[in-house]
Amino acid sequence: MSPSRTTPRFSPHSYTQTELEAILRAPGGHVVVPTSGSTGAPKLVVVSADALRASGEATFRALNGPGQWLLALPSSHIAGIQVLARSVLAGQTCVEMPEGHFSAQSFISAADQLTARTRYTSLVPTQLHRLLTNDQPAELRRQAVAALRTFDAILLGGAASSATLLRAASAAGIHVVTTYGMSETAGGCVYSGVPLDVARVRLDAESRIYLAGPMLADGYLATPAAEHDPHCVAQHDLSGLDAFVIDDDSVQWHRTNDLGTLSSEAGHLTVLGRADDVILSGGLNISPHTIESELGPEFGIDQAVVVGVPDPEWGSRVVAVVTRCAESEIAPLAQIRQTLTSRLGKGFAPRAVIEVDTLPHTSSGKPDRQAILALARTSQSQ
């Protein structure tokens, strides 16, 4: 029997609120979610209704209780699915933005449709940046900021948020909660550096982040044909690495691809970036996010992604691919290198800065690092 839109399906697609309601009600309900694919081929993750529920209810406790949500992200990915799931759990009708290009006007119009006193939305940094940017008319920006202020919290995740963007949001009176998580954890499970009350965080000797709790996914679809059987899952990723491990106390952990630091006193997690994004240059392990967070308007830079381009002398050459701020010029490379060397150390200063009109993004809104690396390699070979 072919699935209807109200019957849970076990292949990735754009879910509806009606469908999520059925999944959360059904015994053994699951969703199948693609990983972002920002650094390679996406995998298909099986996330149970129990995991969605545990995550959603913990989110309510971390915020201001249940509320009405605005869906501004694709409902085929975990962040969008969680907006729908939280709406179901809150007993509220989700307001959905039109599919397609995200714009300030469409966001403002959707926000005007919210009726509940308590309001939330989830955005990726690129979307928040577009709402706050000076590239749009002043009146439209004013309306966008006013709409953003009506939300009790704006969950911001999917990619690292620059300090410049967070400062701009705070100065505008917008309540942003940065989130960290992935499809394998049913979305964000660390809010502004603090784990949700159901989540546990630890680091291994190499500073790799491990996550545990009832919000963990079941695993990955073992084969393409397994989409017809959500219980046919693998506890390793497609490269054969153990993505889910069990410790001596029988606690299951998700072994992430990210590196971080964890304060011993408050248990505050700082994510340094992906382990496979780390650039080995001149014998140094360089976190791109550390550099990206420094490349902002003081250099005429609007957005930046840092990659490592193969280099016979350095192993990898640190290259920043950037867009410029409106009505600004990118600062000279020598100035950027001098400033970042003084702040971070010589090895962290980019050896090249490539200006582009726009940065490539994946369908989930994350910077497409594979495409950006290819762009940088092509530019550097010319």
N, C-alpha and C positions, 0 to 999 in steps of 0.2 A: 504494500500500500504506500503510495507516495505521501510524504509528510505535508500537512497543512501548515498554515502560518500560526496555528495555535497549538501544534504538536511539537514537542522538542525534537530538534534535528541534531545530528552528531557530526556535522561538517561545518566548516567556518562559513559564515554569511552575515549579513546585517540583521541583527536581531531586533524585534519589536518589544514594546513593553508588555503586550498581551502574551507574547511568546515567553518572555522571562517570568511572567506570573505563573504560567503553566509549568515551566521548568522548576521554579522554586517550590511548587506544590507537589510535583510528581516524585514518588519514591525513586531514588537513584538518578534524579535529574542531573544533567550535565550540560555545559556548553563546550564547544571546541573553538579555540582561539589561536590565531597565528601570532607568533612572536613578531617583534617589530621588523626584523630583517634589516636593521640599520647598519650592521656590519657583515652581513652574509645572508645566505638563504634562510627564510623563516622556517620555524618548526611549528607543528600543530600541538597545542597544549590542551589537555582535558582537565577542565575545572568543574568540580562538583557543585551542586546547589548548596551543600553544607558549607563549602569554602566561601562561596559568594555571600551567604547569610552571615557567617562569622565575621567576614570583613566588613560588610555593610553595617551590622549592628555595632561593631567596634568603632566605626567611623562616626556614628551618631553619638557615642559616648565621648569621643575625642573632640567633637564640635559642639554645636548648640542644640543637640537633639535631632530628631527627624525633621525633615522639611521638604519643600518642593524644589525640584532640580530642573535646570536647563541643560539640554543635551547639545553640546557644541562640537562633539568628537564623533568619529565613525563608530557606529554600534557593532561593527565587526571586530573591533579591538577591545581589549579588556577594560580600558578606561571608560569607553562609551557604554559597554555592557554593564559596568558597575553603576553608572548613572541611572540606567534603567532598573537595575536590581534594587538600588537604594530607594528609587521611587516606589517600587512595588512594596518594599518593606515598610515604607513610611505611609502607605495608603494614599499617595498623591499621584496626580496625573503629571507626567513629565512633559515639559514644553520642549519641542524639538526644533532646532534650526533647520532650514532647508538644506538639502544635500548640495554639495558643490563648493564653490569658492567661498571662503570665510571672509566676511566684510564687517566693518564697524556698523553699517546701517542694518544689516540683517541681525546682528547681535542685539542692537538697541531695540529693534522691533520685537525680537523674541523675548527679551527681558521684560518688555512692557506687558507681555501676556501672563506673566507670573501673578498669582493671586494670593498665595500663602504669605503669612507673616515672616516665616523663616525660609530663607532662599539660599541655594547653593548652585555652583556650577564647577565643572572641571575644564581646565584649559591646558594647552601646551604653551611653552614660552613664546613661540612664534606668534600665536594668536594674541596673547596679552601685549606683546610688543606692537602688533599692528593696531591695537586699540589705543595705545598710548603714544604712538609715534607722531611726530610733527609733520609727517609727509601728507597727512590729510587736512582738510580745511579746519580752521580753528573751532568753528561751531560744532562740527561733527565730532571732533575730539572732545569738546566739552560735554556733549551728550553721551559719548562713550564712557567717559570718566564718571558721569552722574549715574549711568546704568551700572557700572562696576561697583559703585559705592552702595548700591541697594542690596548686595549679597552679604549674608552673614559670613561666608567664607568662600574664597575661590581656591580650589585645589589646583596646584600648578605642578605638573610632573611630565613624564615622558622624555625629558631631556634636562640637562643641567641648566639652571637659571643663572644668568649673570648677576653679579652684585649691582650693576648699573640698573638693570630692569627692576630688581627688587626694591632698590632705593627709590626709583621713580614711582612705583606703585605705592609704597609707604607714604611718600610725600604727598600723593594725591588722595590719601585717606582710604586706600583700598586694602581690605584684609586678605592677604595672600597666605596660604598654607602650602609650603613646598612639600611634595610627596616623593617617596622613593619606594619602588616596588616594580613588579614585572608581571607578565602573564602567569608565571609559575607561582606567584603569591597572590593571585586573584586581584592584582592591582596594587596600589600603594598600601604599604603596611608600616611605613615610618613617616611621621608627619612633623615637618620642621625639625628633623633630627631626632625626634622622640618616637620609639616604637609604639604602635597601638597596644592596648592592654592585652591583646591575645597573641602578640608577636614577640619573638625572642631573636636577639641578634648576637652573633659572636664573630670573631676574626680568627683566621688561622695564622701560622707563623709568617706567612707571606703577605699578611694584611688582606687576604681575600675575605669577602663578606659572606657569611652563612646566615640563613633565615629559617625560623621554625615557627609552627603554630597551626591552628586549625584552618587557616586560610590557604595552606599549601595546596597546589594542584595535585591531581593523581599521577600525572606524568605526561609523556608524549605519545601520540598515536604511533604505534610501532611500525605500521606500513600504511601506504596510501589507501589500501583496501579496508583498513581498520576503521575508517570513518563510519562504517555501518555497525561497529561494536565498540562503544566508548570504554568498555572494560579491557580492551586489547591495548594496553599501554606499556611503555617502556620507562624505566627509571634512570635511563641515561640519555644524553643528547645524541644527535645524529653523528657526532664525531667519535662516539664511543665512550666519552668521559662520563663519569658518574655525576649526574646533576642532582640526584637525591641520595643522601647518605644517612645511615642510622648510626648513632653514637653508642657508647657503652651503656648508656641509660635507656636505650631503646627509643630515643627521640629522633624523629626524622627531620633532617635539615635539607634546605635547598642550597646547593653550592652555586653561588652566583658567579658571574664573570667580572665582578666589580671589586675594586680595592677601596679600603676606607680606613678611618681611624675611629676609635671608640673611647670617649673620655671615661676614665675609671670611676670618677665620682658620680656624675649625673647620667652616665650611660648614653650620652649624646653621640649620634653617628654622623660623621662627615664622610661623604662619598667623594673619593678622589678621581674616579673614572673607571673605565673598563680596563681589565687586565690586558686585553688584547689591543687596546688603544695606546698603551704605554709605548713611548718612543725611546729606543735605545740609540743614543747619539753621543759619540765621543766617550763611551763608557758610562754615561749617566742614564738612569731610568727617569724619563720625563713624562709627567702627567699632562696631557693636552688641556684638561680642564683648568689646571693651575694657570696656564698661560691665557686661555680664553677669558678667564674671569678678569684679567688685567687689561684686555684689549677693548677699550670702550670709547666714549665720545671725546675724551681728552686727546685721542689720536685721530679724531674724525671718523672713528669706526662705529658702525651701527651693530653688526653681528659678525662673529668670528668663529671659525672652526679650524683647529690646528691639527695637522697630520704630519706623518713622517715619510718623506720621499727618499727612496734608496739613494745612497751616496757612497762612492768608493772610499772616500777619506773618513767620513764621520759614521759610517754605518747607515744612519738615516739623517737626512737634513730636515730640521724643524721648519715647517712652512705654514704660514697663516693665510687662510682663504677668507676674505672679508667683504662685507658690503659697507658702503660709507654712509654717514649721516647726511640727511638732507642739507643742502646749502653748505656743505663742508668739503674739505679736501683731506685725503689720507695724509697723515704726517710722514715726513721722510723716514726711510728705513733706519737710518743712523740714529735718529731721535728715539724711535721705538726701541731699538736695540739697547741704547744707552740707558733708557729709563727702566726697562725690564731687567737688564743686567744688575742694576743697583737694587732692584726689589727682590729678584728671584735668584740671581746668579747668572753667570755668563752663558752656561749651557742652555738656559731656558729662553734666551732671546732668539726670536725667529730669524732665520738667515734669509728669508724671502717673505714678502707680503704680496699676495695676489688679490687684486680687486675684481669682484664680479658684480653683476647687477642683482642677482638673487642667488641664494644658496639652495642646492637641491635638497628636497625633503622626501621622506618615505610617506606612504599613505596614512601612517599613524601620526604624522606631524613631527617626527624626529629628524634631525639632520642626517642625510644619507651619506655617511662617511665613506662608503665605498665609491660613490659617484664623485664626492669631493676629492678623494685621494687620486682618482683617475684624472680629474681635471687638473690637479696640482702637478701630477707627473707629466702630463702633456705640456703644460705651461713651462715647466722647468727643463724639458728636453728641447725646447725650441731655441 
